[in-house]
Amino acid sequence: MSLLTLNCGSSSVKFALFEPAALERRLEGEIEAIGTAEGRIQVLGEHRLDQHVQLADHHQALARLAALLGQWRIVPRAVGHRVVHGGERFHETVVVDDAVLAAIETTAALAPLHNPINLEGIRLAQQLWPQAVQIAAFDTAFHQTLPPEAFHYAVPKVWYPAHGVRRYGFHGLSHAYVTRRAAEQLGKPPAEFNAISLHLGSGASACAIENGKSIDTSMGLTPLEGLVMGTRPGDLDPGVLLHLLRRGLTAAALDEALNRTSGLKGLCGHADMREVRQAAAGGDEDARLALAVFCRRVKKYIGAYLALLGRIDALIFTAGIGQHSPEVRARCLEGLEGLGLTLDPQRNRQADGHTLAPIHHPEAKTAILVVPTDEAWQIAHDMQTLLNLRENDHDHA
């Protein structure tokens, strides 16, 4: 029986199916544009499918997926769900029960674009696959190793116990996966591996890895802090928000602006880095500024995390922009040769983003790697580990 992973977004469902023994991927796909006339389902792997479908909501989308799996005589042993925010409670992947569902619901205010739809996906999966073990994998769990000096904010200390105000960090599944792969590539034991991981996509975050564990990360209480993103600003003077509140903007208007119309989109009107780069190449000054702001912010975090770690074995680029934009990688590393980060221009251009590729100069002191992320594999790996532990506990009971 297979392991099914689900990643429910606001208008999409990404899924993958793995055989438990060797975590071999049988198929993967996506249902996109849910709730529109442009809906589409694509499946690759053991079964192939590409068709337009009009699905009103996530219930119809997951029911369609369940029907396909039934048609292919696939019965998932367990369903693993990516959940963006796990708060302080969840340090690892867990089996879903009523208490877990309630805890996920309480963190919805901290990840309003993600947790409610993640929760809906779990509840729908419980109905569609009642025989399967439902498992939640949290993007925040990898960062529960942050030391107190990294996760505390310098605000009234009562805000932490009373309101949960602290740094949680996100993209943990991605940072965990690429750290593992980079350590393997360099032949380093994960427990001795230091790295800076740059997850650069529509959402973007940096992570400082010491001895295989996260010790600092750029996202904070919510996914708004840190690097510049497609529609989110990253680091911002809190006084800006107070200033705008005093000038009449509502909290709801600020929430909308910070989550949906800031970042690259706010600077130049384009949220997709490919469009930003194309516009910049065509002479659009706003797009050129947006690109410069994005890369400068990444460079600042590289320098800060080098200072924290003292030494690194690798700098890792991953996610959509990190894997597929040689120009962005080069601009983020420009002038950092004195810190041991020397790019090989030819290797950088030739990296296709689909396979792990070293892009540092052969004589560089520090490895620079493009590592394709695979959050679905990481979820399946954590699911398998959890299921094995449950079986061992049952055998010894």
N, C-alpha and C positions, 0 to 999 in steps of 0.2 A: 504494500500500500504506500502511496506517494505522499510527499510533503508539499502542500500548496501554500505559496506565499501571496499575500494581497497587500497592495499599497493603494489605498483609496484617496484620491485627490478630490478637489472641489467639483470637477467635471470629468473625471477619468478614473479608471481602475487599471493598475498594472498588476500582472500576475505571472507566476512562474511555478513550474512543477518539477520536483526533484525526486530522484530515487534515493532512499535513505542510506543505503550501504556505502556508496562512494560519493554521495551528494552530486550525482550526475544530473544535469539539467535535461529533462525530457522535452519540455516545451516552455515557451514564454510568449507573452503578448500584452496587448493593451486594448481596453475599450475607451474610446475618447469621444469628446464632444457630447457627453451625456446631457440630455435635456434640450438638444437642438436637432434641427433637421439634417445636420452634417455629421451625425454619429457614425462611428466606424469601429469595427473590431478586426484586429490583426492577430494572427497566431503564427509563430515560427517554431520549428523543431520537428518533433515526431509527427505532429499534425499541423497542417498549414491551412490558413484561412485568411481572406482579406475581403471584407464585404461592408457595404454601407448598411447601417441599422439605425432606426429611430427609436431611442429608448428614453422614456420620460424621466427616469430617476435611477438612483443607484440600486433600488430594489429590482427593477427590470434588468439592469445591467448584470448584476450578480446572478439573477435567475437565468439569464441567457448563458452565462458562463457555466452554471451548474448543469444546464441542459446539455451543453456541448460535452462536458466531462462525462455525463451519463451516457451520451451517445457514443463516446469513445471508450466506454466501460472503465473509466478511471474513478476510483473511490479514494479520496484523500484520507490518510490516517490522521493527519493533523492539518490545521489551517493556521498559518502564522501571519499576524497583522503588524504592519509598521504603525507605531503610535508615536507621534512627534514629541509630546511632553509627558514625562512620567513623574515630574516633581522630584521630591527627595525620597519618596518611598521606594522607588524601583531602581535597584542597582544592577539588575539583570533581567533576562527574559523570563516570563512567568506564565503559568497556566491561568487562563481567565476564569474567574468565578465572580459572584455578585460583588464581593468586596473590591476586586480589581476594577470592575466596571464603574463602581461608585467613585473610586479614586481617580480614574481617567476623567470622569465627568467633572470632578472638582478642579482639575487643571485646565478645563476648556477656556477659561478666561485668559490664561497665559498664552494660549496658542489658538486664537479664535478662528483662524483660517484652516486649521488642521484637525485638532482634537475632536470636534463635534462630528466631522465626517469619518474620522477613524473609528469612533465609537459606533456610528451607524453601521459601518462595514462589519464590525464584530457581531453586532446584534442580528444583522441579516444573515451572516454566515452561520450563526447558531441555528437559525431556522432552516437554512438550505442544506447544511451538512450536520445534522444532529448527532451523527455517529462519530464525528471527528473531534479530537481534542483541539480546543481553541487556545491559541497562544499569542501573547502580546510581546512584541520586541520594541524597546523604547529608544528613540534617538538620543535621549538625555542620559541613558544609563552609563555609557562609556565615560562620561565626564564626572561620574560620582567619585572619582579618585582625585578630583581637584582638592588641593590643600585649603584650609580656611582662608589664608591670605589671598588666595586666588578667587574664591567664590563670594567673599564678603564685599559688599559695597560700603563706602564710607558715608553712611547715612545713619539717622537715629537707630540704635541697635534694636529697639523694640519692633521695628518694621520687619525684622527677620522672623521672630517667632509669631508675631501677630498677623503678618500678611505674606510670609514666604518670600520676602524680597531678598534675592541672592542671585548669583550667576548659576545657571543650569547648563547652558551649552546645548548645541544641536548637531545634526549630521553625524551623530556618534556611530551609527551603523557603517557609514561610508568611511569615516576616519579609522575605525577598527579594521575594516577590510583592507584598505590600502596600506595600513601599517603592517599588517600581517604579510601581505604580498611583497612589500618592499624589503622587509627583513629576510624573507625567503630568498629573494633575488640576490641580496648581498651576502647571504650565508651567515647572517647574524642571528643569534638566539633572540627571540622577541623580548625577553627579560633584560637584555643588555642593549636594546636598540633605542637610539635617540633620533628624532626626526621632527620636521615641521611639515604638517599636512595642510595643503591648500585645496579645499573643496570649492571650486569656482564655477558656479552655475547661475541660474536665475536667483536662487538663494546661495549665499556664499559665506564660508567661515574658514578660519584658520585654527589650527590646533597644535599645541606644543606637546610632543610625546617624549617622556623620559622613562627609560627602562620599560618601554612598551605600554606605558600608561599615560593617560591625558593628565597634564598638570596645569594647563591653561588653555583657554579657547576664546574666540572673539565674540560669539553670540552670548547673550546674557540671560536675564529673567525671561525674555521672549526672544524670538528670532529676528528682532529688529536691530540689535546692536552689532557693532564690528565693521566688517567690510561693506563696501558699496555693493548693492545688489540690483536686480532688474527693476524692482519697484519699491525697494526699501532703502532707507538712507544710510544705515550703519551708524557709526559713532556720530553723536549729535549733542551739542550743548543743551542740557535740560532747560536752560533759560530761554531758548528759542520757543519752546512749547508754552512756558509761562507768559512770555511776551504775546504770543498769538492768542492765548486764552483771554488775556486782558484786553486785547483788541477785538474780542467778540466771537472768535472761532469757538465752536463747541468741541467737547471731548470726542463726540462722534465724528465730527469733521476732521479732527486731527488724526483719529484712528484710521479713517479712510485714506487720508493723504499719506500717512506714514507707511501703511501696508500696500497701497495700490497705485499711488501716483508720485512716489519719490524715487530715489535711486537714479539709475540711468534714464528711466522714463521722465523723471522730474527735470533732469538736466537737459535732455535733448529730444524728448518725445518718443524715444525708442527704448523698449525694455529688453529687447533681444540684442545681445552683443554682436551678432552677425550683422544686424541692420545698423548698429552704431558704427561698426568698423567700415561698412560700405559707405555710409553717409560721410564719415570722416575722410575717407579716401577721395570722396567727391568734393571736398572742400567745405563741408558743413562745420562751421566753427563751434557750434554747440556740441556736436557729436565729438569733435576733437577734444573739447574740454571734458566731456563725460568720460572718454577713454583715458585721458590723462589723470583725472580724479580717481578712477577705478584702480589703475595700476599703481599710482602713488600710495593709495591706502594699503594695498597688498604689500608693497615694499616696506612700509612702516612696520607692519606686523612681522614681516620676516626679520627685520633688525631687532625688534623687541624680543622676539622669541629666541633668537640667537643669543641675546644677552641673558635671558632667563636660563637657557639650557647649558650655555658654556661651550658645548660641542654638539654637533649633529653628524649622524651617519648619512642622512639623506634629506633632501628637500623634495616633496612629492606634490605634483600637480594632478588633480583629478576633477571629475564632473565635466559638464558640457563645455564650458569655456576652457578650463584647465587642460582637458584632453585634446581639444580640437583647434585651439588658437595659438599657433606659434608666435604671432605678433604680440599677443598679450603676455605670454610667458617671457619673451625677450624683454619687453618693456618693464615687467615687474622685477627683472634681475639686472637691469642696466646699472652699471656702476658698482655692483656688489662683488666684483672679482677680488677685491682686497679682503673680503670676508670668506674667501675660499669657494665662492659660488661662481664658477666660470662655465658659461654656456658654450656648447659647440653649435654654431649656427646651422651647419649642414644637418647634423643629427636632429636639431630642433625642427627644422623644416620637414624632415622625412618622417618624423613620428606621426603615425596615422590616427592615434587616439583610440584605436581598437585593441592594440596589444601593448603590453608593458614595454617601455622603451627608455633606455638611458639617453639623456640629452646633454650631459655634461662633457666638457673637454676631457680627453683621455688622461691629461696630466693634472686635472683639477683635484683639489684636496677633498672635496665633498661630492657625493653622488647627487645628481639631479635626475629625477625619474618622472615619466608620465605613466601613471598607473590607472587603467580603466577601473572605475568603481563598480561594485556589484553588491548592492544592498540586499537584493533577493537572496544571493548565496549566503551572505552573512546571517540573515534571518534563518535560513534553512539550517545552517551550521549550528546556530544557537538552539534552534528547535530540537535538532538531533541530540545535542548534548543534554538538554533538559529531559527529553523522553528516555534517554539511556539511564539517566540518574533515577527517574521515576521507576523504571523497570528493575534497576538494581535494588532500590529501596523495597520494592514489592517482593523481590526474591528473598531478601533478608528478613522480611517481616515475619 
